[in-house]
Amino acid sequence: MTTEHEAALQVTQLLWKLENELDTAFSTAGELAMALPRARAEAKLSAVVGQHAFEMLGQAMMAIGQARGHAVQSHRILEKVGKTIGFDADGYGDNHPKPPETTGAITATPLRVAA
């Protein structure tokens, strides 16, 4: 294996690690998001209690989602770089089907006022 391919394999493994850890972080944040309202209800506290924490957790989840999107874009870019040096990550386990490249942004038709 060439030094180029050794470096590419190291980058590949670190990228997979990052993607998996971001998924774990998002999952953990989701578990926390489910636990917060239950804990509030069980403690018989007002909905006002902890509102700021709810909002901050929501923002944290959005940030993790954005970080994951950036990691996915990095993955696509690095795949192209790998191909230019003859590195095929499929041989190392990256053989899951991938959807076509998109910006990742969800587009929606603006709402109109109905009469």
Secondary structure by P-SEA (a helix, b strand, c coil): ccaaaaaaaaaaaaaaaaaaaaaaaaaaaaaaaaaaaaaaaaaccccccaaaaaaaaaaaaaaaaaaaaaaaaaaaaaaaaaaaacccccccccccccccccccbbbbcbbbbcc
